[in-house]
Amino acid sequence: MRTPSPGHPLARTATTLVAAAAVIGFLAPSTATATTIAGYSPTVQHEAVTSLASEAGISQTAAVEFLRTQTASVETLQKVTASLGSRAADGYLDDAAKPVVNVLDQAAADQVRATGAQARVVKHSSAALSGAQNALQALPTVTHTSIGLDPKSNQVVLTVSDAAKGSEALVKAAEALGDRVRVERTTGEMHTAIYNGEAITGGGTRCSVGFNTNKGGQNYILDAGHCTRAVSQWNVGPSQGASFPTNDYGLIRNTSGSGPGAVTLWNGSTQRIASAGSATVGQRISKSGSTTRLTSGSVQRLNVTVNYSEGSVYQLIQTNALVNPGDSGGCLFSGSVGLGITSGKGGGSSYFQPIGEAMSAYGVALNQ
Protein backbone atom coordinates (compact mmCIF):
# COMPACT_ATOMS: atom_id res chain seq x y z
CA MET A 1 0.00 0.00 0.00
CA ARG A 2 1.41 3.37 -1.00
CA THR A 3 1.90 5.87 1.82
CA PRO A 4 0.97 9.45 0.83
CA SER A 5 3.54 12.18 1.17
CA PRO A 6 3.10 14.75 3.98
CA GLY A 7 1.68 17.17 1.43
CA HIS A 8 -0.88 14.69 0.11
CA PRO A 9 -4.45 15.76 1.00
CA LEU A 10 -5.29 12.41 2.56
CA ALA A 11 -2.19 12.59 4.70
CA ARG A 12 -3.46 15.88 6.06
CA THR A 13 -7.15 15.11 6.29
CA ALA A 14 -8.08 11.49 6.89
CA THR A 15 -5.02 9.31 7.29
CA THR A 16 -2.34 8.63 9.82
CA LEU A 17 0.96 6.86 10.24
CA VAL A 18 0.70 3.35 11.65
CA ALA A 19 2.83 4.34 14.63
CA ALA A 20 0.52 7.22 15.49
CA ALA A 21 -2.54 4.97 15.29
CA ALA A 22 -0.92 2.51 17.65
CA VAL A 23 -0.25 5.17 20.23
CA ILE A 24 -3.55 7.01 19.98
CA GLY A 25 -6.08 4.39 19.03
CA PHE A 26 -4.91 1.48 21.17
CA LEU A 27 -4.10 2.91 24.57
CA ALA A 28 -2.90 0.15 26.89
CA PRO A 29 -4.65 -0.10 30.28
CA SER A 30 -1.41 0.69 32.08
CA THR A 31 -1.18 3.95 30.14
CA ALA A 32 -4.62 5.18 31.16
CA THR A 33 -4.93 7.64 34.01
CA ALA A 34 -7.72 9.02 36.16
CA THR A 35 -8.17 11.79 33.60
CA THR A 36 -8.30 9.61 30.46
CA ILE A 37 -11.60 9.47 28.56
CA ALA A 38 -12.15 6.15 26.79
CA GLY A 39 -12.11 6.46 23.00
CA TYR A 40 -10.70 10.01 22.92
CA SER A 41 -7.26 10.73 21.52
CA PRO A 42 -5.18 13.15 23.65
CA THR A 43 -5.69 16.04 21.22
CA VAL A 44 -9.46 15.55 20.89
CA GLN A 45 -9.78 15.19 24.65
CA HIS A 46 -7.81 18.40 25.24
CA GLU A 47 -9.91 20.37 22.73
CA ALA A 48 -13.21 18.92 24.00
CA VAL A 49 -12.38 19.46 27.67
CA THR A 50 -11.00 22.97 27.17
CA SER A 51 -13.98 24.01 25.05
CA LEU A 52 -16.55 22.59 27.47
CA ALA A 53 -14.86 24.06 30.55
CA SER A 54 -14.79 27.49 28.92
CA GLU A 55 -18.38 27.42 27.63
CA ALA A 56 -19.93 25.96 30.79
CA GLY A 57 -17.71 27.77 33.29
CA ILE A 58 -16.66 24.53 34.98
CA SER A 59 -13.33 23.02 35.92
CA GLN A 60 -11.44 20.76 33.56
CA THR A 61 -11.95 17.91 36.02
CA ALA A 62 -15.72 18.43 35.82
CA ALA A 63 -15.50 18.59 32.03
CA VAL A 64 -13.69 15.25 31.93
CA GLU A 65 -16.39 13.71 34.11
CA PHE A 66 -19.09 15.15 31.83
CA LEU A 67 -17.57 13.54 28.75
CA ARG A 68 -17.13 10.22 30.52
CA THR A 69 -20.74 10.28 31.69
CA GLN A 70 -22.23 11.17 28.30
CA THR A 71 -21.06 7.96 26.62
CA ALA A 72 -23.12 5.78 28.98
CA SER A 73 -25.97 8.30 28.96
CA VAL A 74 -26.35 8.23 25.18
CA GLU A 75 -26.56 4.43 25.25
CA THR A 76 -29.13 4.48 28.06
CA LEU A 77 -31.23 7.12 26.34
CA GLN A 78 -31.36 5.22 23.07
CA LYS A 79 -32.28 1.94 24.76
CA VAL A 80 -34.99 3.44 26.97
CA THR A 81 -36.69 5.46 24.24
CA ALA A 82 -36.67 2.43 21.95
CA SER A 83 -38.29 0.26 24.63
CA LEU A 84 -41.07 2.80 25.26
CA GLY A 85 -42.00 3.26 21.62
CA SER A 86 -44.71 5.89 21.11
CA ARG A 87 -44.94 6.49 24.87
CA ALA A 88 -41.63 8.35 24.63
CA ALA A 89 -41.27 11.73 22.92
CA ASP A 90 -37.53 11.70 22.31
CA GLY A 91 -34.96 12.77 24.87
CA TYR A 92 -31.69 14.58 25.45
CA LEU A 93 -28.71 14.97 27.76
CA ASP A 94 -29.03 17.55 30.53
CA ASP A 95 -26.37 20.01 31.68
CA ALA A 96 -24.67 17.23 33.65
CA ALA A 97 -24.71 14.80 30.68
CA LYS A 98 -27.42 12.69 32.33
CA PRO A 99 -30.17 11.17 30.14
CA VAL A 100 -33.62 12.78 30.18
CA VAL A 101 -36.51 10.93 28.50
CA ASN A 102 -39.66 12.80 27.49
CA VAL A 103 -42.74 10.68 28.21
CA LEU A 104 -46.50 11.15 27.91
CA ASP A 105 -47.76 9.65 31.17
CA GLN A 106 -46.76 8.88 34.73
CA ALA A 107 -46.58 5.13 34.18
CA ALA A 108 -43.98 5.63 31.48
CA ALA A 109 -42.13 8.04 33.76
CA ASP A 110 -41.93 5.39 36.47
CA GLN A 111 -40.58 2.90 33.94
CA VAL A 112 -37.87 5.38 32.91
CA ARG A 113 -36.82 6.12 36.49
CA ALA A 114 -36.44 2.41 37.14
CA THR A 115 -33.58 2.42 34.62
CA GLY A 116 -31.79 5.23 36.44
CA ALA A 117 -32.61 7.84 33.79
CA GLN A 118 -34.58 11.01 34.42
CA ALA A 119 -38.16 11.27 33.16
CA ARG A 120 -40.09 14.36 32.13
CA VAL A 121 -43.81 14.26 31.37
CA VAL A 122 -44.44 16.45 28.31
CA LYS A 123 -47.47 17.66 26.40
CA HIS A 124 -46.67 16.77 22.82
CA SER A 125 -46.05 13.29 21.43
CA SER A 126 -43.48 12.58 18.76
CA ALA A 127 -46.35 12.07 16.33
CA ALA A 128 -47.82 15.49 17.17
CA LEU A 129 -44.48 17.22 16.64
CA SER A 130 -43.83 15.28 13.46
CA GLY A 131 -47.24 16.36 12.17
CA ALA A 132 -46.42 19.99 12.87
CA GLN A 133 -43.05 19.71 11.14
CA ASN A 134 -44.59 17.97 8.13
CA ALA A 135 -47.24 20.69 7.88
CA LEU A 136 -44.57 23.38 7.70
CA GLN A 137 -42.46 21.41 5.22
CA ALA A 138 -45.48 20.97 2.96
CA LEU A 139 -45.66 24.73 2.41
CA PRO A 140 -43.68 26.49 -0.36
CA THR A 141 -40.00 26.40 0.55
CA VAL A 142 -38.43 29.60 1.84
CA THR A 143 -34.65 29.74 1.37
CA HIS A 144 -32.56 30.53 4.46
CA THR A 145 -34.98 28.92 6.90
CA SER A 146 -34.74 25.67 8.86
CA ILE A 147 -37.18 23.44 10.70
CA GLY A 148 -36.01 21.04 13.42
CA LEU A 149 -36.90 19.21 16.61
CA ASP A 150 -35.95 20.57 20.04
CA PRO A 151 -36.66 17.83 22.61
CA LYS A 152 -35.61 20.11 25.48
CA SER A 153 -38.61 22.35 24.86
CA ASN A 154 -40.80 19.59 23.37
CA GLN A 155 -41.29 21.75 20.29
CA VAL A 156 -40.53 22.08 16.61
CA VAL A 157 -38.38 25.16 15.96
CA LEU A 158 -38.77 27.24 12.81
CA THR A 159 -35.64 29.36 12.36
CA VAL A 160 -35.96 32.30 9.99
CA SER A 161 -32.86 34.20 8.88
CA ASP A 162 -32.95 37.88 8.05
CA ALA A 163 -31.77 36.78 4.59
CA ALA A 164 -35.06 34.89 4.03
CA LYS A 165 -37.51 36.58 1.65
CA GLY A 166 -41.26 36.00 1.67
CA SER A 167 -41.39 34.10 4.98
CA GLU A 168 -44.58 35.75 6.23
CA ALA A 169 -46.92 32.90 5.24
CA LEU A 170 -44.57 30.31 6.74
CA VAL A 171 -44.36 32.19 10.04
CA LYS A 172 -48.15 32.64 10.11
CA ALA A 173 -48.61 28.89 9.58
CA ALA A 174 -46.17 28.17 12.40
CA GLU A 175 -48.05 30.45 14.77
CA ALA A 176 -51.31 28.70 13.85
CA LEU A 177 -49.85 25.41 15.09
CA GLY A 178 -49.79 26.77 18.64
CA ASP A 179 -47.18 25.76 21.18
CA ARG A 180 -46.03 22.79 19.13
CA VAL A 181 -43.89 25.28 17.17
CA ARG A 182 -41.52 28.05 18.24
CA VAL A 183 -40.25 30.70 15.82
CA GLU A 184 -36.67 31.93 16.18
CA ARG A 185 -34.92 34.70 14.24
CA THR A 186 -31.29 34.64 13.18
CA THR A 187 -28.92 36.49 10.87
CA GLY A 188 -26.96 35.57 7.75
CA GLU A 189 -27.53 33.10 4.95
CA MET A 190 -27.82 29.34 5.35
CA HIS A 191 -25.45 27.84 2.82
CA THR A 192 -23.35 24.80 2.05
CA ALA A 193 -19.76 25.02 3.25
CA ILE A 194 -18.07 24.54 -0.12
CA TYR A 195 -15.22 26.77 -1.29
CA ASN A 196 -12.54 27.17 -3.95
CA GLY A 197 -8.96 26.33 -3.00
CA GLU A 198 -6.97 23.31 -1.89
CA ALA A 199 -7.39 20.16 0.31
CA ILE A 200 -9.26 17.59 -1.82
CA THR A 201 -9.71 19.39 -5.09
CA GLY A 202 -11.31 19.04 -8.46
CA GLY A 203 -12.59 21.55 -10.96
CA GLY A 204 -11.37 24.42 -8.79
CA THR A 205 -13.48 23.27 -5.85
CA ARG A 206 -12.23 22.49 -2.35
CA CYS A 207 -13.93 20.21 0.15
CA SER A 208 -12.69 18.16 3.11
CA VAL A 209 -12.20 14.40 3.16
CA GLY A 210 -14.96 12.67 5.10
CA PHE A 211 -14.88 9.12 6.47
CA ASN A 212 -12.69 6.41 4.96
CA THR A 213 -14.80 3.35 4.18
CA ASN A 214 -14.62 0.18 2.12
CA LYS A 215 -16.77 -2.24 0.14
CA GLY A 216 -15.66 -5.36 -1.70
CA GLY A 217 -11.99 -4.67 -1.07
CA GLN A 218 -12.16 -1.16 -2.55
CA ASN A 219 -11.61 2.00 -0.46
CA TYR A 220 -14.15 4.80 -0.69
CA ILE A 221 -14.57 8.19 0.97
CA LEU A 222 -17.96 9.23 2.31
CA ASP A 223 -18.29 12.94 1.66
CA ALA A 224 -20.86 15.68 1.24
CA GLY A 225 -23.25 15.17 -1.68
CA HIS A 226 -23.03 18.80 -2.73
CA CYS A 227 -19.28 18.24 -3.19
CA THR A 228 -19.53 15.02 -5.20
CA ARG A 229 -22.39 16.41 -7.29
CA ALA A 230 -20.28 19.42 -8.24
CA VAL A 231 -17.04 17.55 -9.08
CA SER A 232 -16.66 14.30 -11.03
CA GLN A 233 -12.91 13.83 -10.57
CA TRP A 234 -11.00 14.67 -7.39
CA ASN A 235 -7.29 14.48 -6.81
CA VAL A 236 -7.97 11.40 -4.65
CA GLY A 237 -10.28 9.64 -7.09
CA PRO A 238 -13.57 9.91 -9.01
CA SER A 239 -16.98 10.68 -7.53
CA GLN A 240 -19.14 7.56 -7.53
CA GLY A 241 -22.42 8.97 -6.26
CA ALA A 242 -24.18 12.07 -5.00
CA SER A 243 -27.46 12.63 -3.17
CA PHE A 244 -28.14 16.37 -2.94
CA PRO A 245 -30.43 18.10 -2.22
CA THR A 246 -32.91 16.10 -0.07
CA ASN A 247 -29.84 14.38 1.43
CA ASP A 248 -26.27 15.60 1.53
CA TYR A 249 -24.04 12.55 1.10
CA GLY A 250 -21.81 11.33 -1.68
CA LEU A 251 -19.15 8.75 -2.44
CA ILE A 252 -15.62 9.07 -3.85
CA ARG A 253 -13.65 6.01 -5.00
CA ASN A 254 -10.36 6.37 -3.16
CA THR A 255 -7.52 5.62 -5.57
CA SER A 256 -4.82 7.21 -3.40
CA GLY A 257 -3.67 3.87 -1.98
CA SER A 258 -4.34 4.87 1.64
CA GLY A 259 -7.43 5.11 3.83
CA PRO A 260 -6.99 4.32 7.53
CA GLY A 261 -9.95 4.78 9.88
CA ALA A 262 -8.70 7.93 11.55
CA VAL A 263 -9.33 11.68 11.43
CA THR A 264 -6.58 14.26 11.30
CA LEU A 265 -6.34 16.65 14.25
CA TRP A 266 -4.05 19.08 12.39
CA ASN A 267 -1.09 18.76 14.78
CA GLY A 268 0.41 15.52 13.51
CA SER A 269 -1.87 13.32 15.60
CA THR A 270 -5.17 11.61 14.79
CA GLN A 271 -8.40 10.34 16.30
CA ARG A 272 -9.32 6.74 15.58
CA ILE A 273 -12.92 6.24 14.40
CA ALA A 274 -13.99 2.81 15.63
CA SER A 275 -17.75 2.88 15.00
CA ALA A 276 -20.69 4.88 13.68
CA GLY A 277 -23.48 6.16 15.91
CA SER A 278 -26.45 8.50 16.18
CA ALA A 279 -26.24 12.00 17.61
CA THR A 280 -28.11 13.04 20.77
CA VAL A 281 -29.25 16.53 21.73
CA GLY A 282 -26.95 17.85 24.45
CA GLN A 283 -24.07 15.59 23.40
CA ARG A 284 -20.62 17.17 23.19
CA ILE A 285 -19.04 16.66 19.77
CA SER A 286 -15.94 17.46 17.72
CA LYS A 287 -15.52 18.36 14.05
CA SER A 288 -12.50 18.21 11.76
CA GLY A 289 -12.36 20.16 8.50
CA SER A 290 -9.72 21.66 6.25
CA THR A 291 -10.63 25.29 6.99
CA THR A 292 -11.47 25.57 10.70
CA ARG A 293 -9.63 22.32 11.54
CA LEU A 294 -10.53 20.83 14.95
CA THR A 295 -13.45 22.50 16.73
CA SER A 296 -15.85 21.39 19.45
CA GLY A 297 -19.42 22.08 20.48
CA SER A 298 -22.69 20.36 21.29
CA VAL A 299 -25.69 18.95 19.43
CA GLN A 300 -28.55 21.46 19.43
CA ARG A 301 -31.30 19.81 17.38
CA LEU A 302 -32.02 16.72 15.30
CA ASN A 303 -34.16 15.94 12.26
CA VAL A 304 -33.51 19.43 10.94
CA THR A 305 -34.64 20.55 7.49
CA VAL A 306 -32.34 23.24 6.07
CA ASN A 307 -33.55 25.23 3.08
CA TYR A 308 -30.39 26.07 1.14
CA SER A 309 -30.58 28.06 -2.08
CA GLU A 310 -29.79 24.81 -3.96
CA GLY A 311 -32.75 23.03 -2.33
CA SER A 312 -33.92 21.52 0.95
CA VAL A 313 -31.94 18.91 2.87
CA TYR A 314 -33.75 16.84 5.51
CA GLN A 315 -32.96 15.09 8.80
CA LEU A 316 -29.71 16.92 9.49
CA ILE A 317 -27.89 17.27 12.81
CA GLN A 318 -27.58 20.85 14.08
CA THR A 319 -24.64 21.85 16.30
CA ASN A 320 -22.84 24.98 17.42
CA ALA A 321 -19.39 23.71 16.35
CA LEU A 322 -17.61 26.18 14.08
CA VAL A 323 -17.53 25.39 10.35
CA ASN A 324 -16.63 27.61 7.42
CA PRO A 325 -16.32 27.31 3.62
CA GLY A 326 -14.01 24.44 2.71
CA ASP A 327 -15.09 22.30 5.67
CA SER A 328 -17.78 20.55 3.58
CA GLY A 329 -17.56 16.78 3.84
CA GLY A 330 -15.49 16.87 7.04
CA CYS A 331 -16.12 14.62 10.02
CA LEU A 332 -18.45 15.07 12.98
CA PHE A 333 -17.57 12.70 15.82
CA SER A 334 -17.69 12.12 19.57
CA GLY A 335 -14.52 10.41 20.75
CA SER A 336 -14.08 7.35 18.53
CA VAL A 337 -17.71 7.35 17.30
CA GLY A 338 -18.42 8.86 13.88
CA LEU A 339 -21.68 10.84 13.72
CA GLY A 340 -21.95 12.94 10.58
CA ILE A 341 -20.63 14.67 7.47
CA THR A 342 -20.35 18.45 7.29
CA SER A 343 -23.11 19.95 5.14
CA GLY A 344 -23.38 23.68 5.82
CA LYS A 345 -23.83 26.58 8.18
CA GLY A 346 -26.12 29.47 9.03
CA GLY A 347 -26.88 31.85 11.87
CA GLY A 348 -24.15 30.53 14.13
CA SER A 349 -25.19 26.89 13.68
CA SER A 350 -23.61 24.11 11.64
CA TYR A 351 -25.40 21.24 9.91
CA PHE A 352 -24.33 17.63 9.35
CA GLN A 353 -25.62 14.68 7.36
CA PRO A 354 -25.99 11.64 9.68
CA ILE A 355 -23.34 9.07 8.83
CA GLY A 356 -25.56 5.99 9.27
CA GLU A 357 -27.90 6.91 6.44
CA ALA A 358 -24.97 7.54 4.10
CA MET A 359 -23.28 4.23 4.96
CA SER A 360 -26.53 2.32 4.39
CA ALA A 361 -27.17 4.06 1.07
CA TYR A 362 -23.83 2.92 -0.34
CA GLY A 363 -23.39 -0.32 1.58
CA VAL A 364 -19.96 0.65 2.91
CA ALA A 365 -18.22 -0.09 6.21
CA LEU A 366 -15.88 2.16 8.15
CA ASN A 367 -12.19 1.40 7.71
CA GLN A 368 -10.54 0.18 10.89
Secondary structure, 3 states (H helix, E strand, C coil): CCCCCCCCHHHHHCCCCHHHHHHHHCCCCCCCCCCCCCCCCHHHHHHHHHHHHHHHCCCHHHHHHHHHHHHHHHHHHHHHHHHHHHHEEEEEECCCCCEEEEECCHHHHHHHHCCCCEEEECCCCHHHHHHHHHHHHCCCCCCCEEEEEECCCCEEEEEEECCCCCCHHHHHHHHHCHHHEEEEEECCCCEECCECCCCEEECCEEECCCEEEEECCEEEEEECHHHHHHCCEECCEEEEEEECCECCEEEEECCCCCCCCEEECCCCCEEECCEECCCCCCCEEEEEECCCEEEEEEEEEEEEEEEECCEEEEEEEEECCCCCCCCCCCEEEECCEEEEEEEEEECCEEEEEEHHHHHHHHCCEECC
